[in-house]
Amino acid sequence: MDLVIRGGTVVTSGFEVVTDVGIDGGRIAQLGGEMRGDREIDAAGKVVLPGGVDLHVHLTPPSAPGGWAWADDFASGTAAALVGGVTTVGNMSHPHQGQGIAEGFERDAADGLANSRCDFLLHPIMMDPSEDEIVQMERFVADGHTSLKIFLSFRRFERNVAGYLEAMRRLGEAGGIAFLHCEDVGIVDCCCAMLERAGHTHPRWYPDARPVAAERAATERAVAFAEITGCPSIAVHLASAAALDACRAGQARGTKIYVETRPLYLHLSRERFDEPDGAKYGGAPPLRDKADVEALWAGIAQGTVTTIATDHAPWMLADKLAPENTATEMRLGVSELETSLPMLWWAGVATGRISRRRFVEIAAANPARIAGLYPRKGTIAPGSDADVLIWNPRATRIIDGKDWQSKADYSVYDGWEVTGWPETVVARGEIVVEAGRLTAAAAPGRGELLRRGPTQAI
């Protein structure tokens, strides 16, 4: 064996057992029994978990060179991912203005292959549901790239609803899944206009610019679209109890609608915007009420919330707090790849809100199934990729974003003391994080672009 992990408590979505894990040739070779390794790690007293699968990150710019871009690229963003225990990321691929999904995909695939430190997949964003673009989408699905991102929050969506429905119908027939950003653009535009007329442009008013009603209305449409087209769909970064109820009702009818939430909505609530630097918390949708936070935790425990993903889209703090950031025009996104799984463990597992197996389900197994990657990813089993975390449930760190792997110079959780961190991270059999720090093996360009099958049942 190349590597043997000894004596840890192995936790997957299906079992927990104290056993040894043998790794050879980049894959899990053996659980338990006699084995010797070229290198061995004592994991006694630690928890051995599958590497995290984060299906929603932004590591490439949404605009042509010279336009705005987030702070992280593939190299820095996947460094943060690995240190945080995420060994597979799904990047949203934005075509530049005037481009189609093929140009954006090819550009980002080349970027990722040159610079990603972990395995990655790409979600093309469809800006124009023309017949040519739908045919190109079908080619991507046939080649193993089985997802498509659609923004219900864009005005172009309202101008092309029939085209997007046709794209979803054919995506579902081809074996793909739609990632749907659920905010109603008409409601958002109306609310922004009312705020501007009232002079309420300070960032504290941002939650009123994109209210729960906008999220609920768009989510109800998304559920209906999935139901009518038969296309498996995931409502991404869901933030409110009302939107969650819409998905729960669809799931009860047998609709293949999955729910992704993000850490931001599990740990923070809307009163943060009343702080002097409240603009730093801006994401889409905005932070909601404390009752929504509790509803999401309940949804995770009950099963309506399928997975957690960061929507990692970081900025420098000065950019977030610049005067031009108002309630109706705000730079959206925060850095969370390095803190997502530790905070889920700390606020979920350590408090008894969720079990260790549920942690694995929403952080690894379920996203792997959604992506059509299970059991290659998302579990610890013979034949699976050796993406393994040796987790220290007693390790405590104080978050300080300016000193971490992301190029963003702050975290929305700065100063929080969090217990439960990955100590060693193995990605496809290589030790890429040791004692919480990147190793030489975690070099840019080691990540593979993953081809996938259809979405699997959860």
N, C-alpha and C positions, 0 to 999 in steps of 0.2 A: 504494500500500500504506500502511496505517496504521503498520506497523512492519516493519523488516527486521533480522534477526539475521544478521550477517556472519561467515563464516569459522570457525564452530565445528564440532566433530566431533559430528554428529547421530547419536545412538544410539537405536534402537528394539529391540524384540524380534526384528526381522527383518534389520536391517542396521546398519552403521556407515559413515558417509561424511562427509568434510569438504565442507560445502555451506552455502549461504545458505537462510534460512527467511523466507518472506514471509507476513505476517499482515494480514488485512483483514476488517473486519466481525465480529471476534471469532473467526474461524476461520483455520486454516492455508489459505493461498491458493496457495502455490507453494513448491516445493523446487528450488533451483538455477535457472539461467537469468538473464536480464536482469530486473531489478526495481529500483525506487526506492521509498524509504519516507519518509513524513512525519517519522519518527524512525528512526534506525539505531543499532544496538548492535554494537560490535566484540567478537566472541566468540572471536577467534583464541587458541588455546592452552587454550580452555575446552571443556567437554563440554555438549552441548545435549540435554536429556532430556525425555521426557513428564512432566507433573506427576504426582505420586504419588496413588494412589487407596487410601485407608485405609478398609476396609469395616467397621471395628469400633471405634466410640468411644462414650463415654457423656457427653453434654453436657446432658442434661436429667435432673431428679431422678427416682429410682425410687419416691418416696412423695409423698403429698399435702403441700401447703404446711404448714410447721411440723415436718415430719419431717426426717430427715437427707438431705443432698445432697452431691455432690462439689464440689470447689472451682471447677471451670470450668463456664461456660455456653457457649452458642453463640458469643457475641462473643469471649470470651477463648480458648476452645478452638480456634476457627478462626483466630484470630490466630496462635496457636502453630503450627497446621497450615501456614499459608502460609509463615511464616518457615522452617519445616523442609522446605519443598518439597512439601507435600501440598496438592493443589488440589481434591480431592473427598473428602468424608467420608461414612461410613455410620453413622448414629446409631441406637442401640437405643432403641426407643420403649416405655417402661414405662407400662402403665396404672396409675392410682392404684387403691387398694383399692376393690373394688366396681365398677370400670369394666371395659369390654371394650376390644378392640383399637381400635375406631373412636374412642372418646373420647381415648385416649392418642395416637393418630396425629394427629387433628385439632389437639389442643393443641400437639404438638411441631412439626407442619407450620407452624402460625402463628408459633410461637417462632422457628423456623429462618428463615422468610421475613422476619421482622422483624430478626433479629440475626446470621445467619450471614454471614461474610465470603467464604465459598467455596461452591461448589455442594455439595449434600448429598442424600442419600437416607435413607429411614427403614426400619428393620426392626421391624415390630410384634412385641411379645412376647405369645405366647398363654399366658395363665394358666389358661384354662378351655376345653377342647376340646369345647364344646357344639355342637350343630347350628347354633344361631344364630351362634356365633363362626366356625364353619367357613364358613358361607355368606358372612359378612362378609369373611373372608379371600379367598374366591373373587372377591368384588367388587373388593377391592383389587388382586388380580393382574390382573383384566381392565382395571383403570384404570392399569396400568403400575407397580404397587408389588409386586414379584414375590418378596419374601422374607419369611420368618417365623422368629422366634427361639423356640427351645424349650430349656428348662433340664431336662436329665435329672437335675440335682442338687437339684431341689425335691421335697419330699415329695408335693406334689400331682401330680407326674408319675407316681409309683408308684401313686397311687390312680386314675389315668386313662390308663393305657398304651393301652388299646384306642381311646380317643378321640383320643389324639395320633397313633396309627398311621393312623387314618382321616383325620385332618387332613393328615398327610404324603402319603397316597395321593392325596387330592384336590388338594393343592398341586402335586404332580408332574404330575397330569393337566392342571392349569390352566397349566403352564409356569413354576412357581415353584421356589424353592430353600429348603431348611431350614438354618438356622444352629443347630447343636447344641452346647450346653455339656455336655461329657462328664465328669461325675464321678458315681459311684454313691452316692446319698444314704444307702442302708442301710449301706454300708461306712463312709462318713464318720461317720454317727451312732454306729456301733459303736466306731470308733477314738477319737472324742471322749469317749465314756463311759469307755473304758479309761484314757485319759490323765487324766481328772478323778479317777477312783478311785485312780490312782497318784500324784496330786498333781503331775503334769507339765503345769502350765498356763503356764509361762513361754513367751514367743514362740519360744524356740529349738526347742520341740517342735512347732511348727506343721506342718512337713512330714510328721510322723507322724499328724497329724489328718486329712490328706487325702492318703493315700499313693498311690504309683504304681498299686497294685492297684485303687483306686477309679477312677482315670482309665482304666486298661486295660479294666476290666470294662465301664464305660459306653461306651467307644469301640467295643468289640466289639459291643455292642448297637446303637450308632448305625450301624455298618456294616451290620449285619443288617437294621435298619429301612430303610435306604436301598435295600438289595438287594431286599427283599420288596415294598416299596411302589413302587419305581421312581422315588422322589423324589430328584432331585439334592440332595446334602447336603454341608455343610462342617463338619468338626470344628474348632471354634474354639479359639484359644489352646492348641494342643496342646503339651505340655511334656516328654513322656517317650519314650524309645526304644521301650518296650513298646507304647504307644498308637500310635506311628508304624508299628510293624510290623503292627498290626491294620489300619490304613488301607492300607498297602502290599499286604497280602494281598487286601483288598477290591478295590483298583484292579486287581490282576492278574486277578481274576475278571470284570472289566468293570463293577463297581459304580461309579456316579457319586458317589464320595466324595472330596471335596477336603480339603486340610489347610491350616489357618491356624496359624502360630505367631506369637509376639510377641517384641519385642526383649528383654524381660526374660529369656527363656529362652535367648537366644543369647549373652548377655554375663555372666550371673551364675549362680552355683550355690549349693546349699543351705547351705554353711558360712557364708554371709552372715548367717544367722539366729543364729549364735553371737556376733555382734557386740553390743555393749551397746545399740545402737539398731536391732537386727535387725528389729523389727516394721515398720520403714519399707519393707521389701522385700515385704510381704505382698500376694500376688495369688492368684487361683484359676485353675488349680492352683498349689501352691507351687513355688518354685525346686527343681530336681532336681539330680542328681549331675553331675559334670563329664563323665562318659561320655554322659549324655543330651544335654548341650550339643553335644558332638561329633557325636552321631547326628543332631541337627537340622541342623547345618551340612552334613553329608553328604546329608541328605534334600533340602536346598535345591539342592545341586549336582546331585544325581541326578534330581530332579524329583518325588519323592513329596510334598515340601512345596510347596504350590501358591502360597501367598501369605504375606505378612507384614502384620500389622495390630497396632495398639498396644493395643487394649482400654483406651484412655486413660480413666482414672477417678481423677483426682487428689484428694489430700487435703492439708491443711496438716500440717506435720510434727508439731505438737503433738497433732493429732487421731490421727495414726498411733501416737504413742508414749504416748498416755494410758494410765493404769493398767488401765483396763477391757479393753484389748486383750490377750487371752490366746491361747494356742495353739488354743483351741476357739471363741473369739469375737474375731475380728480384723476391723478395717476394711480392706477389700480394694481394691486398685487403686493405680496410680501414674501420674505424668505422663510421657508419652513422645512426644507428637506433634511436639515441636520437635526431638527428637534421633533419632527412629527412622531416617530415611533417611541422615543423615550417619553414624550409627554403623554402619549396614549397609554403607555404602561403605567406611568406615575399616577395619572388621573383616572385611569380605568381599572387596570389589574390590581394595583397596590391598594386601591380604595374598596375593592370588591364589587365595583360596578359591572365589570365583565370578567370572565374567566380567561385563563391563559390560552385555552383552545379557541375562544372567541377572538382574542387578540390575533392569533394566527390566521383565523378565517378572514377577518376584514383587512388585515395588513398584507397578506401573502396569498392564501389559497383562493379566495373569491376573486381578487383581481386577476390572478393567473387563469382562472376559469373563464372570466369575462373576455379576456384577451385570446382565449383558445390556446393557452400555453401549458395548462395543467396535464400531467404531472411533471413536465419538464421543469417548470418553475412552481413555486408555492408550496412545496412539501419537502420532507426528508424521507426518501424512499430509494431503494436500489434502482439505478438507471436514471434518476433525476439529476439535473445539474447540481453540482456541489456548491450551492449558494447557501451558506450556513452562518448563523450568528451564535457566538458564545456570549450570552447575555448575563451581565452581573446585576442582579436585582437589588443589590445593596450599594452600588456605586452612586455617589451623589456629586452633582456638578452645579455650579451657578452659571446661568446662561449669560453670555456676553458676545453679542453678535459681531462686534468689530474685530474680534480675535479668532473668528471661526473660518471655515473654508469658503463660504459664500463670499463673493465680492461686495455684497451689501455690507454697509458699515453699522448696521444695527439689527436687532431682533425685536419684534413686538413683545417678546417675553424677557427682555433684558432684566437681570436681577432676580429672576425666579430660580429657586433652588429645586432641582428635579432629581429624583432618585430612580435608577433603573436605566442602564446604558449598555450598548454593545461594547464588549471589551475586545473581542477578536471578530473580524469579518472575513469570511472566505467566499470568493466569487469565482465560480467555475474552477474550483480546486486550488486557487491561488490565495494565499493570505495577503489581503489588500489593506487590512487595518489590524494593527497590533498595539495593545495597550492604549486603544483609543486614537491612534495616530496612523496616518497613511504610510504604507510601506513603498519601497521602490517598485514593487510589482504593480501598484495602482497607477500605471503610467497612462497618459492620454493615448487613445487609439487602441486600447486593449478590448474595448466593448464590441460586441457583435450586434448587427442589425437583425432582429428576430423576425422570422416568418412564422405565421400562426395558422391555426385551423379555425373552424367556426366557434362561436361562443358556446360554452358548455353549461349544462344545467347546474344550478346552485340549489 
